[in-house]
Amino acid sequence: MKRVSTTMLRLCNRTSKSNNILATHILSQNFTSSVGEKPQPQYDFQMDTKTQNPPVSSFDMEKNRGSSFICLEDKPHVHHTHQVNIDEYSADVEKIYRILRKFHSRAPKLELALQESGVAVSSGLVERVLSRCGDAGNLGYRFFAWASKQPGYRHNYQVYKSIIKILGKMRQFGAVWALIEEMRKENPELLTADAFIVLMRRFASARMVKKAIEVLDEMPKYGCEPDEHVFGCLLDALCKNGSVKEAASLFEDMRFNFTPNLKHFTSLLYGWCKEGKLIEAKFVLVQMKEAGFQPDIVVYNNLLSGYALAAKMQDAYDLLQEMKRKECDPNATSYTIFIQALCSRDRMEEAMRVFADMRKNNCAADVVTYTTLISGFCKWGKINRGYELLDSMIQQGLTPNQMSYFHIMLAHEKKEQLEECLELVEEMKKIGCLPDLTIYNTVIRLACKLGEVDEGVRAWNQMESCGLAPGLDTFTIMIHGLLGQGYLIEACKYFKEMVGRGLLSAPQYGTLKELLNSLLRAEKLEMAKDVWTAIVSQGCELNVFAWTIWIHALFKVGHVKEACSYCLDMMDAGVMPQPDTFAKLMRGLKKLYNRQIAVEITDKVRKMAADRQITFKMYKRRGERDLKEKVKAKDDGRKRRARQRQWGRGQGRANIM
């Protein structure tokens, strides 16, 4: 593989992996580039609207450094506590997190364990614990409630803001209002407009438009008068979350209460473009001009994205010319929007003509522009062109980032070219662009797929030696890869390590199911029990689906007594078995003539059903019905696959004849 020398490269910035996120990066550049008004060639922009791959739009303007968009949650706030070293809390945060996971369903034991933890409660610690809980918002709220009862401690603004975000994400809006009421009574000085803006955004993301608007009416009751900034944040939130029609109606109703500004118009235009409603977007543009505001580069780039998304490339090209006439010169982002739309439709030669025209007009291409082209060529299998662009980027003095290499890596993975992937990793290291988790995940996935497990393990070790901690995706890829190649012991080792790092949660139950079923199919019962014990001992939050996976896996291979034993453990943990699980276990015990265990399970189920105001008769009937439906679905699936195999053989014979 011939490559141009890359010694001029510096340390690369790390970026995200997905093609869709690349659209965000397109609009994350400074809007300061100038473009000279030189004669423009006409392009063949007749787009096929039936193309399978529509252009990816660049709409996440709130992260744009030059954007007029409002994003409260990215705004810096003044902290009321002293800045501390993150490591000061690390050990205590992990200790508390494990306690929360272990005792989350047993309130008395949870409070006792937290009291005996010896941890000194402070605002900084509470904030870190809430952040550590992540999507497990119920854990964070339990700790928040416990901390509020500790003598000598009071929540600060940042803690309240964090818990409002968490509860809003969980859609516990009643609890949010209760917190705001608590703040008004106990800490009125902390109750600012920002708390209400967070609540508005959460209502908007839940598509609860009326509730979001009602927040405006409620604010004066708490001593906070909404202003143009608050109104703009509400418009922005509605437009981002698919409620642009309601946002436009609100804008018309409130424009006499609040003086419209450019941000308000930009949010509406963004929303209409995102929805593909270009007529409405143009009307907002007219309103903007009538109000005395001239479109800026953000407005024009939003319109360009809207045209690109709708495959109206000639209209977009005309808008580009209008920008030049209005002395709002297109920047690298403007051109990259064109290029990305063309690349997504395999119009690579047209994309290269736009790229050449961009340079003729003295608009310097940036890393995102080059990476977009590299992505396009690699997506359509033209890896050599991708390498040529990578070399050209380096010759222009630009520093490729991990995403630039990632698209080439994906193309090699698609062709199952492991050696080329490994060479690319070494090249990245030589030039100082350290591979990130996305790169290593790709190498590990391909190595395991091809049966080169040693290479996958070697890549894992290199990743850790570079200071990169494996993420959830990395563990999942490695475990599935090892199971696919029959390396059960190694898969168990990595799974236990994943559990030990606190990475097991409900979305990973598919990995758990595959691991347990693989072990039991191979008659490795003790290893499977060891895996389950590791999960329980680490205090992982196990819901009914996790228990069901384990119980059904045992039952499937004939370990009925063990399945019943774990069913009893599940009920002791306060989790009620699903009706079909109960029905399945009763059938199995009937065959074993084991009345004692059947009675014990039935008695516990009766009690739990009564506690939940469910009649046992209804529960039992539903279990039998669900079990029959699952058996029937399985039989139908087996017959369907048999017919498909038979049809395939018949088709093969017909082709031979």
C-alpha positions as CSV (number, residue, x, y, z in Angstrom):
1,M,0.0,0.0,0.0
2,K,1.7,3.2,-1.2
3,R,1.2,6.2,1.0
4,V,2.5,9.8,1.1
5,S,4.7,10.7,4.1
6,T,2.6,12.1,7.0
7,T,5.3,13.4,9.4
8,M,3.8,16.9,9.4
9,L,0.7,15.7,11.3
10,R,0.0,16.8,14.8
11,L,-2.1,15.2,17.5
12,C,-5.6,14.7,16.3
13,N,-8.8,15.7,17.9
14,R,-11.1,12.8,18.8
15,T,-14.5,12.7,17.2
16,S,-17.7,10.6,17.1
17,K,-18.2,7.5,14.9
18,S,-21.5,7.6,13.2
19,N,-22.3,8.9,9.7
20,N,-25.3,10.7,11.0
21,I,-23.2,12.6,13.7
22,L,-21.0,13.7,10.9
23,A,-23.8,16.0,9.9
24,T,-23.5,17.8,13.2
25,H,-19.7,18.3,12.7
26,I,-20.4,19.9,9.3
27,L,-22.2,22.7,11.1
28,S,-19.8,22.9,14.1
29,Q,-17.3,25.0,12.2
30,N,-16.7,28.8,12.5
31,F,-18.8,30.8,10.1
32,T,-16.0,33.1,9.2
33,S,-14.6,31.8,5.9
34,S,-14.8,34.2,2.9
35,V,-15.5,33.1,-0.6
36,G,-14.6,35.3,-3.6
37,E,-17.2,35.9,-6.2
38,K,-15.8,34.1,-9.1
39,P,-17.7,32.7,-12.1
40,Q,-19.4,29.5,-11.0
41,P,-19.8,26.4,-13.3
42,Q,-23.3,25.0,-13.6
43,Y,-23.7,21.5,-12.1
44,D,-25.9,18.7,-13.0
45,F,-28.1,18.7,-10.0
46,Q,-31.0,16.7,-11.3
47,M,-31.5,14.4,-8.3
48,D,-33.3,11.1,-8.3
49,T,-36.0,11.6,-5.6
50,K,-36.4,7.8,-5.4
51,T,-32.9,7.1,-4.5
52,Q,-32.6,4.7,-1.6
53,N,-30.2,6.9,0.4
54,P,-31.5,10.4,1.1
55,P,-29.0,13.0,1.9
56,V,-28.1,13.4,5.6
57,S,-29.1,16.8,6.8
58,S,-27.1,19.1,9.1
59,F,-29.5,20.4,11.6
60,D,-27.9,20.3,15.0
61,M,-27.1,23.9,15.0
62,E,-27.1,24.4,18.7
63,K,-23.6,23.0,18.9
64,N,-22.4,25.4,16.3
65,R,-19.9,27.9,17.6
66,G,-21.1,30.5,15.3
67,S,-24.8,29.7,15.7
68,S,-27.6,31.9,16.8
69,F,-29.4,29.0,18.3
70,I,-30.1,28.8,22.0
71,C,-29.0,25.9,24.0
72,L,-29.4,26.6,27.7
73,E,-28.0,23.3,28.8
74,D,-24.6,24.0,27.2
75,K,-24.4,27.5,28.7
76,P,-21.8,27.9,31.4
77,H,-23.2,28.7,34.9
78,V,-21.5,30.1,37.9
79,H,-20.9,27.4,40.4
80,H,-21.6,28.2,44.0
81,T,-19.0,25.7,45.2
82,H,-15.3,25.7,44.9
83,Q,-13.8,23.8,42.0
84,V,-12.4,20.4,43.2
85,N,-10.4,17.7,41.7
86,I,-12.7,15.1,40.2
87,D,-10.5,12.3,41.7
88,E,-11.4,13.6,45.2
89,Y,-14.8,12.0,44.9
90,S,-14.1,9.0,42.6
91,A,-13.8,6.3,45.3
92,D,-16.8,7.6,47.3
93,V,-18.9,7.8,44.1
94,E,-18.2,4.2,43.1
95,K,-18.9,3.0,46.7
96,I,-22.3,4.8,46.8
97,Y,-23.2,3.7,43.2
98,R,-22.6,0.0,44.2
99,I,-24.7,0.4,47.3
100,L,-27.5,2.0,45.3
101,R,-27.5,-0.9,42.7
102,K,-27.4,-3.5,45.4
103,F,-30.2,-2.3,47.7
104,H,-32.3,-0.1,45.4
105,S,-35.4,-2.2,45.9
106,R,-35.0,-2.5,49.7
107,A,-35.4,1.0,51.1
108,P,-34.6,0.2,54.8
109,K,-31.4,-1.7,53.9
110,L,-30.5,1.0,51.4
111,E,-30.6,3.8,54.0
112,L,-28.7,1.7,56.5
113,A,-26.0,0.9,54.0
114,L,-25.6,4.6,53.0
115,Q,-25.4,5.6,56.7
116,E,-22.7,3.0,57.3
117,S,-20.7,3.9,54.2
118,G,-18.8,6.6,56.1
119,V,-19.1,8.9,53.1
120,A,-19.2,12.7,53.9
121,V,-22.1,14.2,52.0
122,S,-21.4,17.4,50.0
123,S,-22.9,19.1,47.0
124,G,-20.0,18.1,44.8
125,L,-20.4,14.4,45.8
126,V,-24.2,14.4,45.2
127,E,-23.7,16.0,41.8
128,R,-21.1,13.4,40.9
129,V,-23.3,10.5,42.1
130,L,-26.3,11.8,40.0
131,S,-24.0,12.0,37.0
132,R,-22.7,8.4,37.7
133,C,-26.2,7.0,37.8
134,G,-26.8,8.1,34.2
135,D,-30.0,6.6,32.8
136,A,-30.7,4.8,36.0
137,G,-32.5,7.9,37.3
138,N,-34.4,6.1,40.0
139,L,-31.1,5.4,41.7
140,G,-30.1,9.0,41.5
141,Y,-33.4,10.2,43.0
142,R,-33.1,7.8,45.9
143,F,-29.7,9.1,46.8
144,F,-30.9,12.7,46.3
145,A,-33.7,12.1,48.7
146,W,-31.4,10.4,51.3
147,A,-28.8,13.2,51.1
148,S,-31.5,15.9,51.7
149,K,-32.1,14.4,55.1
150,Q,-28.5,14.5,56.3
151,P,-27.8,17.0,59.0
152,G,-25.8,20.1,58.0
153,Y,-26.3,19.5,54.3
154,R,-28.4,21.5,51.8
155,H,-28.6,21.0,48.1
156,N,-27.1,23.7,45.9
157,Y,-28.3,25.0,42.5
158,Q,-26.3,22.5,40.4
159,V,-27.7,19.6,42.4
160,Y,-31.3,20.8,41.9
161,K,-30.7,21.4,38.3
162,S,-29.2,17.9,37.8
163,I,-32.1,16.2,39.6
164,I,-34.7,18.2,37.6
165,K,-33.0,17.0,34.4
166,I,-33.1,13.4,35.6
167,L,-36.7,13.5,36.7
168,G,-37.7,15.3,33.5
169,K,-35.9,12.6,31.4
170,M,-37.9,10.0,33.4
171,R,-41.1,12.0,32.7
172,Q,-41.7,12.4,36.4
173,F,-43.0,15.9,35.9
174,G,-45.1,15.8,39.1
175,A,-42.0,15.2,41.1
176,V,-40.3,18.1,39.3
177,W,-43.0,20.5,40.2
178,A,-42.8,19.3,43.8
179,L,-39.0,20.0,43.8
180,I,-39.6,23.5,42.4
181,E,-42.1,24.1,45.2
182,E,-39.6,22.8,47.7
183,M,-37.0,25.2,46.3
184,R,-39.4,28.1,46.6
185,K,-40.0,27.4,50.3
186,E,-36.5,26.4,51.4
187,N,-34.1,27.9,48.9
188,P,-35.9,30.7,47.0
189,E,-32.6,32.3,46.0
190,L,-31.8,29.2,43.9
191,L,-35.0,29.4,41.9
192,T,-34.1,31.0,38.7
193,A,-35.5,31.0,35.1
194,D,-32.9,28.3,34.2
195,A,-34.8,25.7,36.3
196,F,-38.0,26.4,34.3
197,I,-36.1,26.3,31.0
198,V,-34.9,22.8,31.8
199,L,-38.4,21.8,32.6
200,M,-39.7,23.3,29.3
201,R,-37.1,21.4,27.3
202,R,-38.1,18.1,29.0
203,F,-41.8,18.7,28.3
204,A,-40.9,19.6,24.7
205,S,-38.8,16.4,24.2
206,A,-41.7,14.4,25.5
207,R,-43.9,16.1,22.9
208,M,-46.1,17.5,25.7
209,V,-46.5,20.9,24.0
210,K,-49.3,22.3,26.2
211,K,-47.4,21.5,29.4
212,A,-44.3,23.1,28.0
213,I,-46.2,26.3,27.2
214,E,-47.9,26.2,30.6
215,V,-44.5,26.6,32.3
216,L,-44.5,30.2,30.9
217,D,-47.8,30.9,32.8
218,E,-46.5,29.3,36.0
219,M,-43.2,31.2,36.2
220,P,-44.6,34.5,37.6
221,K,-46.1,32.5,40.5
222,Y,-42.6,31.6,41.6
223,G,-41.2,35.1,41.2
224,C,-39.7,34.5,37.8
225,E,-40.9,36.7,34.9
226,P,-40.3,35.1,31.5
227,D,-38.4,37.3,29.0
228,E,-37.2,37.0,25.4
229,H,-34.5,34.6,26.3
230,V,-36.9,32.2,28.0
231,F,-39.4,32.5,25.2
232,G,-36.6,31.8,22.7
233,C,-35.6,28.7,24.6
234,L,-39.1,27.4,24.5
235,L,-39.3,28.0,20.7
236,D,-36.0,26.3,20.2
237,A,-37.0,23.3,22.2
238,L,-40.3,22.9,20.4
239,C,-38.6,23.2,17.0
240,K,-35.9,20.7,17.8
241,N,-38.4,18.1,18.9
242,G,-40.8,18.1,16.0
243,S,-43.4,20.6,17.3
244,V,-42.6,23.4,14.9
245,K,-46.2,23.9,13.9
246,E,-47.1,24.5,17.5
247,A,-44.0,26.7,17.9
248,A,-45.1,28.9,14.9
249,S,-48.6,29.3,16.4
250,L,-47.1,30.2,19.8
251,F,-44.8,32.7,18.1
252,E,-47.8,34.4,16.4
253,D,-49.7,34.6,19.7
254,M,-46.8,35.9,21.7
255,R,-44.9,38.2,19.3
256,F,-46.7,41.2,20.8
257,N,-45.7,40.2,24.3
258,F,-42.0,39.5,23.4
259,T,-40.0,41.5,20.8
260,P,-39.0,39.0,18.1
261,N,-35.3,38.7,17.5
262,L,-33.1,36.8,15.0
263,K,-32.8,33.8,17.3
264,H,-36.6,33.3,17.3
265,F,-36.9,33.4,13.5
266,T,-33.8,31.1,13.1
267,S,-35.4,28.5,15.4
268,L,-38.6,28.5,13.4
269,L,-36.8,28.3,10.1
270,Y,-34.6,25.5,11.4
271,G,-37.8,23.6,12.5
272,W,-39.5,23.9,9.2
273,C,-36.4,22.9,7.3
274,K,-36.0,19.9,9.5
275,E,-39.6,18.9,8.7
276,G,-39.0,19.4,5.0
277,K,-41.6,22.2,4.8
278,L,-39.6,24.6,2.6
279,I,-42.6,26.8,1.7
280,E,-43.1,27.5,5.4
281,A,-39.4,28.1,5.9
282,K,-39.4,30.7,3.1
283,F,-42.3,32.4,4.7
284,V,-40.3,32.7,7.9
285,L,-37.5,34.2,5.9
286,V,-39.9,36.8,4.5
287,Q,-41.1,37.6,8.1
288,M,-37.6,37.9,9.2
289,K,-36.8,40.5,6.6
290,E,-40.0,42.4,7.3
291,A,-39.0,42.6,10.9
292,G,-35.7,44.2,9.9
293,F,-33.4,41.3,10.2
294,Q,-31.0,40.2,7.5
295,P,-30.4,36.5,7.1
296,D,-26.9,35.5,8.4
297,I,-24.8,32.5,7.5
298,V,-26.7,30.2,10.0
299,V,-30.0,31.0,8.3
300,Y,-28.7,30.4,4.8
301,N,-27.0,27.1,5.8
302,N,-30.2,25.9,7.4
303,L,-32.0,26.6,4.1
304,L,-29.2,24.9,2.2
305,S,-29.6,21.8,4.4
306,G,-33.4,21.9,3.8
307,Y,-32.9,22.0,0.0
308,A,-30.4,19.2,0.2
309,L,-32.6,17.1,2.4
310,A,-35.5,17.5,-0.2
311,A,-33.1,16.7,-3.1
312,K,-33.6,20.2,-4.6
313,M,-30.0,20.8,-5.4
314,Q,-30.6,23.3,-8.1
315,D,-32.6,25.5,-5.7
316,A,-29.8,25.1,-3.2
317,Y,-27.3,26.2,-5.9
318,D,-29.4,29.3,-6.7
319,L,-29.4,30.1,-3.0
320,L,-25.7,29.9,-2.9
321,Q,-25.5,32.5,-5.7
322,E,-27.9,34.7,-3.8
323,M,-25.7,34.5,-0.7
324,K,-22.8,35.9,-2.8
325,R,-25.0,38.7,-4.1
326,K,-26.1,39.6,-0.6
327,E,-22.4,39.6,0.5
328,C,-23.0,36.7,2.9
329,D,-20.2,34.6,1.4
330,P,-20.6,30.8,1.6
331,N,-18.2,29.1,4.0
332,A,-16.8,25.6,4.2
333,T,-20.0,24.5,5.9
334,S,-22.1,25.7,3.0
335,Y,-20.1,23.8,0.4
336,T,-19.9,20.7,2.6
337,I,-23.7,20.6,2.8
338,F,-23.7,20.2,-1.0
339,I,-20.9,17.6,-0.9
340,Q,-22.5,15.5,1.8
341,A,-25.9,15.4,0.0
342,L,-24.2,14.3,-3.3
343,C,-22.0,11.7,-1.5
344,S,-25.0,10.1,0.2
345,R,-26.5,9.5,-3.3
346,D,-23.3,8.2,-4.9
347,R,-22.9,11.4,-7.0
348,M,-19.2,11.4,-6.2
349,E,-17.9,13.1,-9.4
350,E,-20.4,15.9,-8.9
351,A,-19.2,16.2,-5.3
352,M,-15.7,16.5,-6.5
353,R,-16.7,19.3,-8.9
354,V,-18.2,21.2,-6.0
355,F,-15.0,20.6,-4.0
356,A,-12.9,22.0,-6.9
357,D,-15.2,25.0,-7.3
358,M,-14.9,25.6,-3.5
359,R,-11.1,25.9,-3.7
360,K,-11.3,28.1,-6.9
361,N,-13.4,30.5,-4.8
362,N,-10.7,30.7,-2.2
363,C,-12.8,28.9,0.4
364,A,-10.5,26.6,2.2
365,A,-11.7,23.1,2.7
366,D,-11.5,21.9,6.3
367,V,-11.1,18.5,7.9
368,V,-14.9,17.9,7.9
369,T,-15.1,18.6,4.1
370,Y,-12.3,16.1,3.4
371,T,-13.7,13.6,5.8
372,T,-17.1,13.9,4.1
373,L,-15.6,13.0,0.7
374,I,-13.5,10.2,2.2
375,S,-16.7,8.8,3.8
376,G,-18.5,9.0,0.5
377,F,-15.9,7.2,-1.6
378,C,-15.4,4.5,1.1
379,K,-19.1,4.0,1.4
380,W,-19.4,3.2,-2.2
381,G,-16.3,0.9,-2.2
382,K,-13.7,3.3,-3.7
383,I,-11.1,3.0,-1.0
384,N,-8.2,4.1,-3.1
385,R,-9.9,7.5,-3.7
386,G,-10.4,7.7,0.0
387,Y,-6.6,7.3,0.5
388,E,-5.9,9.9,-2.2
389,L,-8.0,12.4,-0.3
390,L,-6.4,11.6,3.0
391,D,-3.0,12.3,1.4
392,S,-4.3,15.5,-0.2
393,M,-5.6,16.6,3.2
394,I,-2.2,16.1,4.8
395,Q,-0.4,17.9,1.9
396,Q,-2.7,20.9,2.6
397,G,-1.5,21.0,6.2
398,L,-4.7,19.7,7.7
399,T,-4.7,17.1,10.5
400,P,-6.9,14.1,9.8
401,N,-8.9,13.0,12.8
402,Q,-10.1,9.6,14.0
403,M,-13.2,9.9,11.9
404,S,-11.1,10.4,8.7
405,Y,-9.5,7.1,9.3
406,F,-12.6,5.4,10.6
407,H,-14.4,5.5,7.3
408,I,-11.5,3.9,5.6
409,M,-11.4,1.3,8.3
410,L,-15.1,0.6,7.8
411,A,-14.5,0.0,4.1
412,H,-11.8,-2.5,4.9
413,E,-14.0,-4.2,7.4
414,K,-16.7,-4.6,4.8
415,K,-14.2,-6.4,2.6
416,E,-12.9,-8.4,5.6
417,Q,-9.4,-7.0,5.1
418,L,-8.0,-7.4,8.7
419,E,-4.4,-6.8,7.7
420,E,-5.2,-3.5,6.1
421,C,-7.0,-2.4,9.3
422,L,-4.1,-3.3,11.5
423,E,-1.7,-1.4,9.2
424,L,-4.0,1.6,9.4
425,V,-3.9,1.5,13.2
426,E,-0.1,1.5,13.1
427,E,0.0,4.4,10.7
428,M,-2.3,6.4,13.0
429,K,0.0,5.8,15.9
430,K,3.1,6.9,13.9
431,I,1.6,10.2,13.0
432,G,0.3,10.9,16.5
433,C,-3.4,10.4,15.7
434,L,-4.1,7.9,18.5
435,P,-6.9,5.4,17.6
436,D,-10.0,5.8,19.7
437,L,-12.5,3.2,20.9
438,T,-14.4,3.3,17.6
439,I,-11.3,2.2,15.7
440,Y,-10.4,-0.5,18.2
441,N,-14.0,-1.8,18.2
442,T,-13.9,-2.2,14.5
443,V,-10.6,-4.1,14.6
444,I,-11.8,-6.4,17.4
445,R,-15.1,-7.1,15.7
446,L,-13.4,-8.0,12.4
447,A,-10.7,-10.1,14.1
448,C,-13.3,-12.2,16.0
449,K,-15.5,-12.5,12.9
450,L,-12.6,-14.0,10.9
451,G,-11.6,-16.3,13.8
452,E,-8.4,-14.3,14.5
453,V,-9.2,-14.1,18.2
454,D,-5.5,-13.6,19.2
455,E,-5.5,-10.4,17.1
456,G,-8.6,-9.2,18.8
457,V,-7.1,-9.8,22.2
458,R,-3.9,-8.1,21.1
459,A,-5.9,-5.1,19.9
460,W,-7.7,-5.0,23.3
461,N,-4.4,-5.0,25.1
462,Q,-3.0,-2.2,22.9
463,M,-6.1,-0.2,23.6
464,E,-5.7,-0.5,27.3
465,S,-1.9,0.2,27.2
466,C,-2.8,3.5,25.4
467,G,-4.9,4.5,28.4
468,L,-8.2,3.8,26.8
469,A,-10.8,2.2,29.0
470,P,-13.0,-0.3,27.1
471,G,-16.5,0.9,26.8
472,L,-19.8,-1.0,26.8
473,D,-19.7,-1.4,23.0
474,T,-16.1,-2.8,23.2
475,F,-17.1,-5.4,25.8
476,T,-20.2,-6.4,23.9
477,I,-18.3,-6.8,20.6
478,M,-15.6,-8.9,22.3
479,I,-18.1,-11.2,24.1
480,H,-20.2,-11.8,21.1
481,G,-17.1,-12.4,19.0
482,L,-15.7,-15.0,21.5
483,L,-19.0,-16.8,21.8
484,G,-19.3,-17.0,18.0
485,Q,-15.9,-18.7,17.9
486,G,-16.7,-21.0,20.8
487,Y,-14.3,-19.4,23.4
488,L,-16.7,-19.7,26.3
489,I,-14.1,-19.3,29.2
490,E,-12.7,-16.2,27.7
491,A,-16.2,-14.8,27.0
492,C,-17.1,-15.3,30.7
493,K,-13.9,-13.5,31.7
494,Y,-14.7,-10.4,29.7
495,F,-18.4,-10.5,30.8
496,K,-17.4,-10.6,34.5
497,E,-15.0,-7.7,33.9
498,M,-17.9,-5.8,32.2
499,V,-20.1,-6.4,35.2
500,G,-17.3,-5.4,37.6
501,R,-17.1,-2.1,35.9
502,G,-20.8,-1.5,36.4
503,L,-21.6,-1.6,32.7
504,L,-24.4,-4.2,32.8
505,S,-27.9,-2.8,32.4
506,A,-31.2,-3.7,30.7
507,P,-30.0,-3.0,27.2
508,Q,-27.2,-5.6,27.6
509,Y,-29.6,-8.4,28.5
510,G,-29.3,-9.7,25.0
511,T,-25.6,-10.3,25.6
512,L,-26.4,-12.0,29.0
513,K,-29.0,-14.2,27.3
514,E,-26.5,-15.3,24.5
515,L,-23.8,-16.1,27.1
516,L,-26.0,-18.1,29.4
517,N,-27.6,-20.1,26.6
518,S,-24.2,-20.8,25.1
519,L,-22.8,-22.1,28.4
520,L,-25.8,-24.3,29.1
521,R,-25.9,-25.7,25.6
522,A,-22.3,-26.7,26.2
523,E,-23.3,-28.3,29.5
524,K,-21.3,-25.7,31.5
525,L,-23.8,-25.3,34.3
526,E,-21.3,-24.3,37.0
527,M,-19.8,-21.7,34.7
528,A,-23.3,-20.3,34.0
529,K,-24.0,-20.2,37.8
530,D,-20.7,-18.5,38.4
531,V,-21.6,-15.8,35.8
532,W,-25.0,-15.2,37.5
533,T,-23.4,-15.1,41.0
534,A,-21.0,-12.4,39.7
535,I,-23.9,-10.3,38.5
536,V,-25.8,-10.6,41.8
537,S,-22.7,-10.0,44.0
538,Q,-21.9,-6.8,42.1
539,G,-25.3,-5.4,43.1
540,C,-26.5,-5.1,39.5
541,E,-30.0,-3.9,39.0
542,L,-31.9,-7.0,37.9
543,N,-35.4,-6.6,36.6
544,V,-37.9,-9.4,35.7
545,F,-36.4,-9.7,32.2
546,A,-33.0,-10.6,33.5
547,W,-34.3,-13.2,35.9
548,T,-36.6,-14.6,33.2
549,I,-33.6,-15.0,30.8
550,W,-31.7,-17.0,33.5
551,I,-34.7,-19.1,34.6
552,H,-35.8,-19.9,31.0
553,A,-32.2,-20.8,30.0
554,L,-32.0,-23.3,32.9
555,F,-35.5,-24.7,32.1
556,K,-34.6,-25.0,28.4
557,V,-31.8,-27.5,29.0
558,G,-33.7,-29.5,31.6
559,H,-32.5,-28.0,34.9
560,V,-36.0,-27.5,36.2
561,K,-35.1,-27.7,39.9
562,E,-32.4,-25.1,39.5
563,A,-34.8,-22.9,37.6
564,C,-37.4,-23.1,40.4
565,S,-34.7,-22.3,43.0
566,Y,-33.8,-19.1,41.2
567,C,-37.4,-18.3,40.8
568,L,-37.7,-18.4,44.6
569,D,-34.7,-16.1,44.8
570,M,-36.3,-13.7,42.4
571,M,-39.4,-13.5,44.5
572,D,-37.3,-13.0,47.6
573,A,-35.8,-10.0,45.8
574,G,-39.3,-8.6,45.4
575,V,-39.6,-9.4,41.7
576,M,-42.7,-11.2,40.6
577,P,-42.3,-13.8,37.8
578,Q,-44.1,-13.3,34.5
579,P,-47.2,-15.4,34.1
580,D,-45.8,-17.6,31.4
581,T,-42.7,-18.3,33.5
582,F,-44.9,-19.5,36.4
583,A,-46.9,-21.7,34.0
584,K,-43.8,-23.2,32.5
585,L,-42.3,-24.0,35.9
586,M,-45.6,-25.6,37.1
587,R,-45.6,-27.9,34.0
588,G,-42.0,-28.9,34.6
589,L,-42.6,-29.7,38.3
590,K,-45.7,-31.7,37.4
591,K,-43.6,-33.9,35.2
592,L,-41.1,-34.3,38.0
593,Y,-43.9,-35.0,40.6
594,N,-42.3,-32.4,42.8
595,R,-45.3,-31.1,44.7
596,Q,-43.4,-29.4,47.6
597,I,-41.6,-26.8,45.4
598,A,-44.7,-26.2,43.3
599,V,-46.7,-25.4,46.5
600,E,-43.9,-23.1,47.8
601,I,-43.7,-21.1,44.5
602,T,-47.5,-21.0,44.2
603,D,-48.0,-19.6,47.7
604,K,-45.4,-16.9,47.1
605,V,-47.0,-16.0,43.7
606,R,-50.5,-15.8,45.4
607,K,-49.2,-13.4,48.0
608,M,-47.4,-11.2,45.5
609,A,-50.4,-11.1,43.2
610,A,-52.6,-10.1,46.1
611,D,-50.2,-7.3,47.1
612,R,-50.5,-6.0,43.5
613,Q,-54.3,-6.4,43.5
614,I,-54.2,-9.1,40.8
615,T,-56.4,-12.2,41.2
616,F,-54.3,-15.4,41.1
617,K,-56.9,-17.0,38.8
618,M,-56.5,-14.3,36.2
619,Y,-52.7,-14.5,36.6
620,K,-52.6,-18.3,36.1
621,R,-55.0,-18.1,33.1
622,R,-52.9,-15.5,31.4
623,G,-49.8,-17.6,32.0
624,E,-51.3,-20.6,30.3
625,R,-52.5,-18.5,27.4
626,D,-49.2,-16.8,26.9
627,L,-47.3,-20.1,27.0
628,K,-49.6,-21.6,24.4
629,E,-49.1,-18.6,22.1
630,K,-45.3,-18.8,22.4
631,V,-45.3,-22.5,21.7
632,K,-47.5,-22.0,18.7
633,A,-45.3,-19.1,17.4
634,K,-42.2,-21.3,17.8
635,D,-43.9,-24.2,15.9
636,D,-45.0,-21.8,13.1
637,G,-41.5,-20.4,12.9
638,R,-40.1,-23.9,12.6
639,K,-42.5,-24.8,9.8
640,R,-41.8,-21.6,8.0
641,R,-38.1,-22.2,8.0
642,A,-38.6,-25.8,6.8
643,R,-40.7,-24.5,3.9
644,Q,-38.0,-21.9,3.1
645,R,-35.3,-24.6,3.1
646,Q,-37.4,-26.9,0.9
647,W,-38.2,-24.0,-1.5
648,G,-34.5,-23.1,-1.6
649,R,-33.5,-26.7,-2.6
650,G,-36.2,-26.8,-5.2
651,Q,-35.1,-23.5,-6.7
652,G,-31.5,-24.7,-6.7
653,R,-32.5,-27.9,-8.7
654,A,-34.5,-25.7,-11.1
655,N,-31.5,-23.5,-11.7
656,I,-29.2,-26.5,-12.4
657,M,-31.7,-27.9,-14.9
